[in-house]
């Protein structure tokens, strides 16, 4: 389709352009006036027990420990756990995400490090929510080992790899406005072109059906039997 054809379509379906512009303007207002948010984050290290044979816990890491850490994270990311965290006072959105410490030669989760993040509109509330998330994760690991009656000297422990911190996620009204405008223009143009093509195709079908009916024989007179 040439630019002249597209211009003709947009001119024929001008009312769709007006509707799309109004919807885009309505979506631009909340996007521009979005509040700044804070990202609170912490990284935990899931480490094996210290023994005389492995005094350095980092040197005795195995993928199974990382898998255990990831299993707990998956359970805490469910909808039921979200309701539980809301009851405990967690605000904003949170996420437990295992960190991939593998390499290209060995792309697997060798070190059981767990990233915990919380995004909220209040910095202090985000840090408090992060504390609840971290303590709940450690309690889940302890409860699991209690259930399996793991001895104290054989237990997996949790250490802080990266301490809790909060950073401001700045919001740019200009970029938001440009993004909404581009998205609205693309969607409006696509809907307009699709609607025009659908209407033209329907009109073409009706025209072909009318021509087919006009060209078909219409026997209205009674047939006359020929004499023997």
C-alpha positions as CSV (number, residue, x, y, z in Angstrom):
1,X,0.0,0.0,0.0
2,X,1.4,3.4,-1.0
3,X,1.4,6.5,1.1
4,X,-1.3,8.0,-1.1
5,X,-3.5,5.0,-0.5
6,X,-3.0,5.2,3.3
7,X,-3.8,8.9,3.2
8,X,-7.0,8.1,1.4
9,X,-8.0,5.5,4.0
10,X,-7.3,7.8,6.8
11,X,-9.4,10.5,5.1
12,X,-12.3,8.2,4.6
13,X,-12.2,6.9,8.1
14,X,-11.6,10.3,9.8
15,X,-14.0,9.5,12.6
16,X,-11.8,6.6,13.7
17,X,-8.9,9.0,13.9
18,X,-10.9,11.3,16.1
19,X,-11.8,8.5,18.4
20,X,-8.2,7.2,18.6
21,X,-7.0,10.7,19.4
22,X,-9.5,11.1,22.2
23,X,-8.5,7.8,23.7
24,X,-4.8,8.6,23.4
25,X,-5.3,11.9,25.1
26,X,-7.2,10.2,27.9
27,X,-4.4,7.6,28.4
28,X,-1.7,10.3,28.3
29,X,-2.9,12.1,31.4
30,X,-2.3,9.3,34.0
31,X,1.0,8.4,32.2
32,X,2.4,11.9,32.5
33,X,1.3,12.3,36.2
34,X,2.7,9.0,37.4
35,X,4.5,9.4,40.7
36,X,8.1,8.5,41.3
37,X,8.8,5.1,42.7
38,X,11.5,3.5,44.8
39,X,13.2,0.2,44.2
40,X,14.3,-1.5,47.4
41,X,16.5,-4.5,46.9
42,X,18.6,-7.1,48.8
43,X,20.5,-10.2,47.7
44,X,20.7,-13.2,50.0
45,X,23.3,-16.0,49.8
46,X,22.0,-19.5,50.4
47,X,25.0,-21.4,51.7
48,X,25.7,-25.0,52.9
49,X,26.7,-25.8,56.5
50,X,30.3,-25.1,57.6
51,X,32.3,-28.2,58.5
52,X,35.9,-29.0,59.1
53,X,36.1,-30.4,55.6
54,X,34.6,-27.3,54.1
55,X,35.4,-24.3,56.3
56,X,34.6,-21.9,53.5
57,X,30.8,-22.2,52.7
58,X,31.2,-20.6,49.3
59,X,33.6,-23.4,48.2
60,X,31.0,-26.1,48.9
61,X,28.1,-24.8,46.9
62,X,26.2,-27.2,44.8
63,X,23.4,-26.8,42.2
64,X,20.9,-28.6,44.5
65,X,21.2,-25.8,47.1
66,X,20.4,-23.3,44.3
67,X,17.4,-25.4,43.3
68,X,16.1,-25.5,46.9
69,X,16.4,-21.7,47.1
70,X,14.6,-21.3,43.8
71,X,11.8,-23.6,44.9
72,X,11.1,-21.4,47.9
73,X,11.1,-18.3,45.7
74,X,8.5,-19.9,43.4
75,X,6.2,-20.6,46.3
76,X,6.5,-17.1,47.7
77,X,5.7,-15.6,44.3
78,X,2.3,-17.2,44.1
79,X,-1.0,-15.4,44.5
80,X,-1.7,-17.0,47.9
81,X,1.7,-15.8,49.2
82,X,0.9,-12.3,47.9
83,X,-2.2,-12.2,50.1
84,X,-0.2,-13.4,53.0
85,X,2.4,-10.6,52.5
86,X,-0.3,-8.0,52.2
87,X,-1.6,-9.1,55.6
88,X,1.9,-8.7,57.0
89,X,2.1,-5.1,55.7
90,X,4.0,-5.5,52.5
91,X,3.2,-2.6,50.1
92,X,3.9,-2.2,46.4
93,X,5.0,-5.0,44.2
94,X,7.7,-7.6,45.1
95,X,9.6,-10.3,43.5
96,X,11.9,-13.2,44.5
97,X,14.3,-14.0,41.7
98,X,17.2,-16.5,41.7
99,X,20.3,-15.0,40.3
100,X,22.1,-16.9,37.5
101,X,25.7,-17.2,38.5
102,X,26.6,-19.6,35.7
103,X,28.8,-19.0,32.8
104,X,28.6,-19.7,29.1
105,X,30.6,-22.9,29.6
106,X,28.4,-23.9,32.5
107,X,25.1,-22.1,32.4
108,X,23.4,-23.2,35.5
109,X,22.6,-21.9,39.0
110,X,25.6,-23.0,40.9
111,X,25.5,-20.4,43.7
112,X,22.2,-20.1,45.5
113,X,21.9,-16.3,45.5
114,X,18.4,-14.8,45.8
115,X,17.5,-11.3,44.7
116,X,14.6,-9.7,46.6
117,X,13.1,-6.5,45.2
118,X,10.2,-4.3,46.2
119,X,8.8,-1.3,44.2
120,X,6.7,1.2,46.1
121,X,5.9,4.9,46.1
122,X,7.4,5.4,49.6
123,X,11.0,4.7,50.3
124,X,10.6,3.9,54.0
125,X,7.6,1.6,53.4
126,X,9.6,-0.1,50.6
127,X,12.5,-0.9,53.0
128,X,10.1,-2.1,55.7
129,X,8.4,-4.4,53.1
130,X,11.8,-5.6,52.1
131,X,12.6,-6.6,55.6
132,X,9.4,-8.6,55.9
133,X,10.1,-10.3,52.6
134,X,13.6,-11.2,53.6
135,X,12.7,-12.5,57.1
136,X,9.8,-14.5,55.6
137,X,12.1,-16.2,53.1
138,X,14.6,-17.2,55.8
139,X,11.7,-18.5,58.0
140,X,10.4,-20.6,55.0
141,X,13.9,-22.2,54.6
142,X,14.0,-22.9,58.4
143,X,10.5,-24.4,58.5
144,X,11.3,-26.6,55.5
145,X,14.4,-28.0,57.3
146,X,12.4,-28.4,60.5
147,X,9.9,-30.4,58.7
148,X,12.6,-32.8,57.4
149,X,14.3,-32.9,60.8
150,X,17.6,-31.7,59.5
151,X,20.3,-31.6,62.1
152,X,21.6,-28.2,63.2
153,X,25.1,-28.7,62.0
154,X,23.8,-29.9,58.5
155,X,21.5,-27.0,57.9
156,X,21.5,-24.6,55.0
157,X,21.9,-21.0,56.2
158,X,21.2,-17.6,54.8
159,X,23.7,-14.8,54.6
160,X,23.5,-11.2,53.3
161,X,25.4,-10.9,50.0
162,X,24.2,-7.4,49.1
163,X,22.7,-5.3,52.0
164,X,19.3,-3.7,51.7
165,X,19.3,-0.5,49.7
166,X,16.8,1.8,48.0
167,X,17.1,3.8,44.8
168,X,14.7,6.3,43.1
169,X,13.2,5.3,39.8
170,X,12.9,8.6,38.1
171,X,9.9,9.3,35.9
172,X,10.1,11.4,32.7
173,X,6.8,13.0,31.7
174,X,8.1,13.9,28.3
175,X,9.1,10.3,27.5
176,X,5.9,9.0,28.8
177,X,3.9,11.5,26.6
178,X,5.9,10.6,23.5
179,X,5.5,6.9,24.2
180,X,1.8,7.1,24.7
181,X,1.4,9.3,21.5
182,X,3.4,6.9,19.4
183,X,1.5,3.9,20.7
184,X,-1.8,5.6,20.2
185,X,-0.9,6.6,16.6
186,X,0.2,3.1,15.7
187,X,-2.8,1.4,17.2
188,X,-5.2,4.0,15.7
189,X,-3.7,3.6,12.2
190,X,-3.8,-0.2,12.4
191,X,-7.4,-0.2,13.5
192,X,-8.3,2.3,10.8
193,X,-6.6,0.3,8.0
194,X,-8.1,-2.9,9.2
195,X,-11.6,-1.4,9.5
196,X,-11.4,0.1,6.0
197,X,-10.2,-3.2,4.5
198,X,-13.0,-5.1,6.2
199,X,-15.7,-2.7,5.1
200,X,-14.4,-2.7,1.5
201,X,-14.3,-6.5,1.4
202,X,-17.9,-6.7,2.8
203,X,-19.1,-4.2,0.2
204,X,-17.3,-6.2,-2.6
205,X,-19.0,-9.4,-1.5
206,X,-22.4,-7.8,-1.6
207,X,-21.7,-6.4,-5.0
208,X,-20.6,-9.8,-6.3
209,X,-23.7,-11.4,-4.8
210,X,-26.0,-8.9,-6.5
211,X,-24.3,-9.4,-9.9
212,X,-24.5,-13.2,-9.5
213,X,-28.3,-12.9,-8.8
214,X,-28.9,-10.6,-11.8
215,X,-27.0,-12.9,-14.2
216,X,-28.7,-16.1,-13.1
217,X,-31.8,-17.4,-15.1
218,X,-35.1,-16.6,-13.6
219,X,-37.8,-18.9,-14.9
220,X,-41.1,-17.2,-14.2
221,X,-43.2,-18.6,-17.2
222,X,-44.6,-22.1,-17.1
223,X,-43.0,-24.7,-19.3
224,X,-45.0,-25.6,-22.5
225,X,-45.0,-29.2,-23.4
226,X,-44.1,-29.7,-27.1
227,X,-46.6,-31.6,-29.3
228,X,-45.7,-35.2,-30.1
